[in-house]
Amino acid sequence: MGSRTYAQELDALIIGAGFSGVYQLKRLRDEGYSAKIVEAGDNYGGVWYWNRYPGARVDSHAPHYQFSDPELWKDFHWSQRFPDHVELRRYFEHVAEKWDLRKDTYFNTFVTSAVWDEAAQKWIVTAKDGRVFRATFFLPHTGIAASRAFPDWKGRDRFRGVQLHSSFWPHAEPDWKGKRIAVIGTGSTGVQMSHALSEGAGELVVFQRTPALPLRMRQVDYGAGEEPVAKEELGDFFRRRGEGPWGFDFGLLPRRTFDDDGAARRATLEALWRAGDFTYWIGNYSDTLFDLAANREVYDFWRDKTRARLHDERLRRLLAPQDPPYPFGCKRVPLEQGYFEMFNQPNVHLVDVNETPVVEITEAGIRTTEKEWEFDIIILATGFDAVTGGLTQIDIRGVGGETVREKFARDGPTTYYGLSVAGFPNMFFSYGPQSPSAFCNGPTCAELQGEWIVGIINHVRDAGLASVVPDEASERAWAAQVNAIAESTLIPRAKSWYMGDGIPGKRRASLMFLGGLTNYMTELKSCAAEGYTGFRFEIPKVQTASA
Ligand code: FAD
């Protein structure tokens, strides 16, 4: 590489100051490594730094969505069962202070490339501002939402009003009260945001392609001294969280839908529905995500509950159709706090873009085949190039110079354990493709995967090795297992970002390991216990002059 000076020479360079990156920094420093985080934003929080739109809040109920370190939870108080983005950033401030993170974080630093230097057995990582880092381990904890998706509608640059993407929400809250607002998209973000905006907007028009099938959130406020779980029980709670199938302290019921007779089944569904949060989804009968007849029972119950909340037959048809638009729970299930009642308000309208497709964006608003709607603000709640986009938008070059982007385009999103990629030595990530990620509570995954990554890095160090990389055959076997499990479920029957849908040119494949966190962790632990099966290790090459 010739002689070159680096902004930093490190054991590990971590991308991302969300749950995954922050946990990784803390644990690697504990083990004596030199490590730094580089982060595109100007503070901690990851998705909660970026997603600060009205109504943005986490759907993992307290106290799940936090780290398990007693140093952190012993004096932190959550004010709500489902904390909002403001509280989550307050939490990250607390973490940054307690774990003394700031001295090892570079903010406003977007990584554009990472190249494996085979001779030096190191990564050369370059930021947009030209700074170059060299590190033995490259840990791109870029998350599932680092690359935003935009609709390819004609005329998007023509609109004279304000146009926003939900995930690039301005730090200074835009003045939206009393304004005419369009929200494009009805995923979790669209559902949260529309409801929040409906309370002050002059007129709100929601553009829907596919109905969301959201569940009641059942928010709870906690006063001073009130805790969702008593502090003295939290240690035990976090252990149970890590043993649950989804990173929560609950899982699917231990019986199938038709094990119960009709009356018992209705009583069970009613109780699950009343509980709020994700219980009705991933705490339901064990076969609901596997068996169409079982899934239909769950859908029909949800549909009837929902229809009763809507005043208009057209709204019922579009928002809670008689037949399921896709199997229930096979797209991310949003949580809502009045989403359906909102459509009964006179200032809220629903446009079904299947009935009246968008023709173009105009100077004044959006023209559909029916009419031109005029707006002051258009908000794109159109999501992300989810899960893989954070990795593929960086020019990551491994052995032989192939990029992750090229490899995923050729083979689909193949990884080993959702943590590493063949051909890319000393590179590990959490919450990535083919791991439980979106089917796992975020902080649970950040800790469990982060800890495993620390283990393999320690193994390299303690054995005097220089690099580790998964072999192609093991990676293929993992990808095949991930896809086989997905095919045994109903998930592929819906078009969703879980399957890579909606992004032009993206290969359709399961981006999730759907076998549950418990089985996933069993695999990871046995891989480590058997000396990291499926990985190849290299000893240091003869030292060349410092590169
Ligand atoms: P992130 O929090 O996404 O952090 C990644 C960081 O990497 C970002 O700050 C980003 O700026 C940075 N980054 C990426 N690429 C680069 C680059 N090239 N250079 C520099 N920096 C870069 N999970 C749940 O468990 N429950 C929920 O209810 C829930 N709700 C969610 C709601 C939304 C709107 C979104 C988008 C996600 C939600 N998630 C939820 C998933 C969430 O991603 C995880 O809970 C958790 O945030 C993952 O943390 P992370 O550190 O892996 O990734």
Residues whose N, C-alpha, C, O or C-beta is under 5 A from the ligand:
A	BS01	FAD	I15 G16 A17 G18 F19 S20 G21 V38 E39 A40 G41 G45 G46 V47 N51 V58 D59 S60 T109 F110 V111 H141 T142 G143 I144 A145 A146 G390 I394 S430 Y431 C440 N441 G442
